[in-house]
Amino acid sequence: MPDTALVGAAVKAPSSHNTQPWSFRKADGAVLLHADRTRALPVNDPQDRELTISCGAALFNLRVAAAAAGWAAKVSVLPEPEDPDLLARVDLADGHLASDDDRSLAAAIDLRYTHRKQFQDREVPGELVARLQAAADTEGAWLKVVADDQTRDRIGDLVEEGDRAQFADPRWRRELAAWMHPRRRGDGLVVSMTPITRLVVRGFNVGARIGDKDEELAETSPVLAVLGTASDSVGDWLLAGQALQRVLLVAAREAVQASHLNQPCQVAELRPRLREVVEVSGFPQVVLRMGYPDGQVTRAPRRPVEAALEGTSPLLAR
């Protein structure tokens, strides 16, 4: 399997602000995954927690693509403590017998996208919701699905409060505006009339309006869920990213897509309150809304694979 094909699958993972904060390198029959902290969000994500989750999602895509192509992948997480940017090493060996699940998950990589608009007024089957929870559990995380309107409303309130707090911070608005790019750039948040939109975002606090909109999305989406982990270390963030991507791919196989309402996880004082609302003992990492998309599909752009890959030679001779 050429390294470009594996990394080409990995970079289709979601990331905060579509920053694509990863870098890959080949080494002795392995793929090394590094955090690219030049693409970090120091205001929105001061501990690089979401950056690491994004890299975990990319790692899961790489694992799936390798398995579907007949590679046995051995993952070593944080293999060199003295190098905190080296998040994972994936050693590859030929001879893996791909399962139907391997192939269907790999096929779902190209089916998954982030849907930020309203979903159809259509219920997601309970059997699929149970499989999404099992998918998170398989990776060592948990997925708490909100079942009652009162809890959903309380999470919606936290989302709205988070929007207000973030947009009230001029530094946060400047950082958001800096990642608003035209589609040709291949990364960032694609917006029309980019210079004008950036100017508006930098200069005006629209948190109340955005908060009302996001609160409605939280309260009306067919599925509202919180994904979390037992602890809150860098390793747990990588685990959360892999669990998140498994959940998203299992959903995408059934035409269900998702977007994030992570404000209650991003604003430090809201995260403990979110944990209380969903009544879990662990640490919330991601707030997801899920359903069947309504309207035209618009996929976020990606940089060329070579931009994230150092060297393009085959990893192993087959």
ZAMARGU-4260 file (C-alpha; in steps of 0.2 Angstrom, whole numbers, plus 5000, padded with zeros to 4 digits):
<rodrens>
0) 5000/5000/5000 | 5008/5016/4995 | 5009/5029/5009 | 5000/5042/4999 | 4984/5031/4999
5) 4984/5028/5018 | 4987/5046/5021 | 4974/5051/5008 | 4961/5041/5018 | 4968/5048/5035
10) 4967/5067/5030 | 4948/5065/5026 | 4945/5065/5045 | 4936/5080/5053 | 4945/5094/5062
15) 4941/5109/5072 | 4939/5124/5060 | 4945/5112/5046 | 4963/5116/5052 | 4969/5098/5047
20) 4982/5099/5061 | 4992/5083/5057 | 5008/5078/5048 | 5013/5060/5043 | 5030/5053/5040
25) 5036/5035/5034 | 5049/5026/5044 | 5054/5008/5043 | 5038/5000/5037 | 5028/5012/5048
30) 5018/5028/5047 | 5021/5041/5060 | 5007/5053/5065 | 5013/5070/5072 | 5003/5085/5078
35) 5006/5100/5067 | 5005/5114/5080 | 5007/5127/5067 | 4989/5124/5063 | 4983/5125/5081
40) 4970/5136/5088 | 4977/5143/5104 | 4962/5154/5109 | 4948/5141/5105 | 4959/5126/5110
45) 4973/5131/5122 | 4978/5114/5128 | 4977/5107/5110 | 4964/5095/5116 | 4953/5096/5100
50) 4969/5096/5090 | 4973/5079/5097 | 4955/5073/5095 | 4956/5078/5077 | 4973/5068/5075
55) 4965/5053/5083 | 4951/5054/5070 | 4964/5054/5056 | 4973/5039/5065 | 4957/5029/5064
60) 4954/5032/5046 | 4972/5026/5043 | 4969/5011/5053 | 4953/5007/5043 | 4961/5010/5026
65) 4976/4999/5031 | 4964/4985/5037 | 4953/4986/5021 | 4969/4984/5010 | 4976/4969/5019
70) 4988/4977/5031 | 4989/4972/5049 | 4992/4988/5059 | 5000/4989/5076 | 4997/5006/5084
75) 5008/5013/5097 | 5001/5028/5105 | 5013/5042/5111 | 5028/5030/5108 | 5042/5043/5112
80) 5038/5053/5128 | 5052/5065/5124 | 5043/5070/5108 | 5026/5076/5112 | 5022/5080/5094
85) 5024/5062/5089 | 5006/5055/5094 | 5006/5038/5086 | 5017/5025/5077 | 5007/5013/5065
90) 5018/4998/5061 | 5011/4989/5045 | 5013/4971/5041 | 5006/4962/5026 | 4994/4947/5027
95) 4979/4954/5036 | 4962/4946/5030 | 4951/4961/5028 | 4933/4958/5035 | 4917/4965/5028
100) 4917/4977/5042 | 4934/4983/5037 | 4929/4986/5019 | 4912/4994/5024 | 4921/5006/5036
105) 4934/5011/5023 | 4921/5014/5010 | 4912/5026/5023 | 4927/5037/5024 | 4921/5045/5007
110) 4903/5045/5012 | 4906/5055/5029 | 4905/5074/5029 | 4900/5087/5042 | 4882/5094/5040
115) 4880/5110/5049 | 4862/5114/5043 | 4845/5107/5049 | 4842/5089/5047 | 4827/5081/5040
120) 4812/5078/5052 | 4815/5060/5052 | 4819/5049/5067 | 4836/5039/5067 | 4832/5021/5071
125) 4835/5015/5089 | 4844/5000/5083 | 4857/5012/5074 | 4859/5023/5089 | 4863/5007/5099
130) 4876/5003/5086 | 4884/5020/5087 | 4885/5018/5106 | 4893/5001/5104 | 4905/5009/5091
135) 4912/5022/5104 | 4913/5008/5117 | 4923/4997/5105 | 4937/5011/5105 | 4936/5013/5124
140) 4925/5029/5125 | 4907/5031/5129 | 4893/5040/5119 | 4878/5046/5130 | 4863/5049/5119
145) 4851/5062/5126 | 4834/5054/5128 | 4823/5067/5136 | 4818/5085/5131 | 4823/5093/5148
150) 4841/5087/5146 | 4841/5092/5128 | 4836/5110/5133 | 4849/5111/5146 | 4862/5106/5134
155) 4855/5119/5121 | 4857/5132/5135 | 4875/5128/5137 | 4878/5129/5119 | 4870/5146/5118
160) 4880/5152/5133 | 4896/5145/5125 | 4893/5155/5109 | 4890/5171/5119 | 4906/5169/5129
165) 4917/5165/5114 | 4910/5179/5103 | 4912/5191/5117 | 4931/5188/5116 | 4939/5198/5102
170) 4954/5186/5102 | 4943/5172/5098 | 4934/5181/5084 | 4951/5186/5077 | 4956/5168/5077
175) 4940/5162/5069 | 4941/5175/5056 | 4959/5170/5052 | 4953/5152/5047 | 4939/5158/5036
180) 4946/5154/5018 | 4941/5153/5000 | 4938/5135/4995 | 4954/5136/4984 | 4965/5136/4999
185) 4960/5118/5004 | 4957/5121/5022 | 4948/5132/5035 | 4930/5137/5035 | 4924/5140/5018
190) 4914/5157/5017 | 4908/5167/5003 | 4914/5185/5001 | 4929/5180/5012 | 4936/5197/5016
195) 4920/5205/5021 | 4914/5190/5031 | 4931/5191/5041 | 4929/5209/5044 | 4911/5207/5051
200) 4917/5192/5062 | 4932/5202/5069 | 4923/5218/5072 | 4906/5213/5078 | 4900/5202/5093
205) 4886/5191/5085 | 4886/5179/5099 | 4868/5181/5104 | 4862/5178/5086 | 4873/5163/5083
210) 4869/5156/5100 | 4850/5157/5097 | 4853/5147/5081 | 4864/5134/5088 | 4853/5132/5103
215) 4839/5128/5091 | 4850/5115/5082 | 4854/5107/5098 | 4835/5106/5103 | 4828/5100/5086
220) 4841/5088/5079 | 4835/5070/5079 | 4850/5064/5089 | 4860/5074/5102 | 4874/5065/5110
225) 4890/5068/5121 | 4905/5057/5118 | 4918/5056/5132 | 4932/5046/5140 | 4935/5040/5158
230) 4950/5052/5160 | 4957/5067/5152 | 4975/5065/5146 | 4983/5067/5129 | 4980/5048/5127
235) 4962/5050/5131 | 4960/5063/5118 | 4968/5052/5105 | 4956/5038/5110 | 4941/5050/5109
240) 4946/5055/5091 | 4947/5037/5086 | 4930/5033/5094 | 4922/5048/5087 | 4928/5043/5069
245) 4921/5025/5071 | 4905/5033/5077 | 4904/5044/5062 | 4909/5031/5049 | 4896/5018/5056
250) 4883/5032/5055 | 4888/5037/5037 | 4886/5019/5031 | 4867/5022/5035 | 4867/5040/5027
255) 4867/5048/5044 | 4879/5063/5046 | 4884/5074/5060 | 4891/5091/5066 | 4898/5097/5082
260) 4891/5109/5095 | 4907/5109/5106 | 4905/5125/5114 | 4901/5117/5131 | 4917/5107/5130
265) 4927/5122/5124 | 4923/5135/5137 | 4932/5129/5153 | 4918/5134/5165 | 4904/5125/5155
270) 4913/5108/5154 | 4909/5103/5172 | 4891/5109/5170 | 4889/5098/5154 | 4896/5083/5164
275) 4883/5086/5177 | 4869/5088/5165 | 4872/5072/5156 | 4876/5063/5172 | 4892/5054/5168
280) 4907/5051/5179 | 4920/5054/5165 | 4925/5069/5154 | 4914/5075/5140 | 4925/5078/5124
285) 4913/5081/5110 | 4895/5086/5108 | 4887/5079/5092 | 4871/5082/5083 | 4866/5069/5071
290) 4852/5065/5058 | 4848/5063/5040 | 4854/5078/5029 | 4842/5089/5021 | 4848/5099/5006
295) 4863/5100/4995 | 4879/5091/5001 | 4894/5103/5003 | 4910/5094/5008 | 4924/5104/5017
300) 4940/5105/5006 | 4956/5096/5009 | 4974/5101/5006 | 4984/5090/4994 | 4989/5074/5002
305) 5008/5079/4999 | 5005/5094/5010 | 5003/5082/5025 | 5015/5069/5020 | 5034/5069/5021
310) 5040/5058/5007 | 5029/5048/4995 | 5038/5032/4992 | 5030/5015/4996 | 5030/5010/5014
315) 5033/4992/5011 | 5036/4981/4995 | 5021/4969/4993
</rodrens>
